[in-house]
């Protein structure tokens, strides 16, 4: 795959010529009513949506675009989720989702997440923390290597794992 393969009318993905350099991203979200269970707490499955939002916004802030990656045949799928629920988030809470790229292997990208909110005294309290592992695949579902320029970026910064 060449850098030209991933360049198009949209802003370039990882872009193979300019890999993302952002390792952390933070976004605030307000908990919506439909995300809560009958007890008024965010249903546990919705945290996976929050992680997806964090991951997408980290890539976007880094100059990337999932749609362009997919157009180029580079797909990423969740292969593992480790999640620790510490406190319940509730309807109308403003939560902060912090996404961090924790490591990259030849075919996987590992993200860590911390979801927090301000408590009644204004202090930040951790709601959820998680690690999500993504694998890079092609359209047939076969494991692929992380695009070399992205892998090179992490190796250069000492963030790659094997």
N, C-alpha and C positions, 0 to 999 in steps of 0.2 A: 504494500500500500504506500503510495506516495503522498506528499503533502497536498498535491493538486487534487487527489481523490477526495479529500475532506474539505476543500474550499468550494464555496458556492455563493449563492446570493445572500445567505445569512452570514452573520458574523462567524468566523471560523470556529470549529469545535475546540478540542483541546489545544488548539490548532497545532497541527504537527509542526508548523514553523515557529510557533510561539506558545509553548506549553503553559498551562496555568501555573501561577506562582503562589496563589492564595492557599494557605493551609487551614485557615479557620474562617468561618463565616457565622454571623449571628443575625437572626431575624425574629421579630416579635409577631406573635399571632394572638388573636382573641378567640377563646373557646366559644364555639357556636352551640346553640341549643341542641341541634340534631347530632352532635358528637357525644352527647351524654347519655348515660343509661338511666333507667327509672329512678335510681338513687340520687341523680344529679351529678354524678362523677363522669369524667371523660372515660368512655369505654376503652379498654386496653388496646383494642385493635386500631384505634385512631392514632395512637402514637406512631405506628408504622407510617401513616400518612404524613405526620409531622416530620419524621425522618426524611421521607421522600422530598418534601418541600425544602428542607434544609440542604439536602444533597443537590437538588436542582438549582437552588439559588447560589450555592457555593460555586458550582460549575459556571453558571451565568455570570457571576461576579468576577470569575477568572477569565472571562472572554469566551467561554465555551457554550455549546448548544447541543442538547441531547438529540433534537430532531435532526440536526446535521450529521451527528455521529451515526444515527440509525440509517439515514440516507446513504451513508458511506459503507454500511454493512457492519459497523462496530456496535454491538449490543452489549449491555451490561444487565446482569440479572442477580437478584439477591439469592445467595446460597447459604447464608447463616445469619441468624439474629440472636444476640445475647442481650437481654433486656432486664433491668432491675427497676421495678416500680417502688418508689420510696414513699410518695404521698400522692393523694388523688388531686388532680386538677378538676376544677368545677366550672360550670357554665359562667361565662363572661369574664373568667380569669384572663389576664394578659400574661402569656407565657413567652419565654425566650428560648429559642432553639439554637444551640451552638453546635455547629458541625465542624469536625476536624478530620483531616486526612491523616490517619495514624500510620499507614504503611502501604506499600505497593510491592507485590511479588511479580513474577513473570506474567501471571494471568489473573491476578486478583487485586482489588483495591479495597482497603479496609478503612472504614469511617468510624469515628467515635462521636457520640452525641451526649449532650447534657441539656436537659430541659429544666428550666427554673421558673420561678415566679416570685414576686415580692410578697412577703407575708404582711400581716396587719401592722407590724412595726417598720415596714419598709425595707427589711433585710431580705436578701435573696435566699430562697430555699430550693434545694434540689428536689424535683418531682420524679424524674426518670433519668437514668443513664443507660447507654446501650453501645454495643459494638455491632456493626453490620458489615458483612463481607460480601462484596460483589465479584462475580466472575465475568470475564469478557468472553463473549461467544459470537459466532457468525449466525447467519440466518437459518442455518440447518441445526443450530444448537451445539455445534462443536466448539470446544474450548479454544480460545485464541490468545495470543500474547497481548499484553497491554501495549498500545502503540509505543514504539521505541523512543520517540522524543519525550513522551510523558515519563516513561520509565527512567530515561537518562536524567530528567529533571530531579527526580527523587534520589537517584544514586548520587548525583552531584551534591545534594544537600544532606546526604547521609541518612535518608529516610526510608530507603528500600530495605525490604526483608527478603529472606529466602526461605 
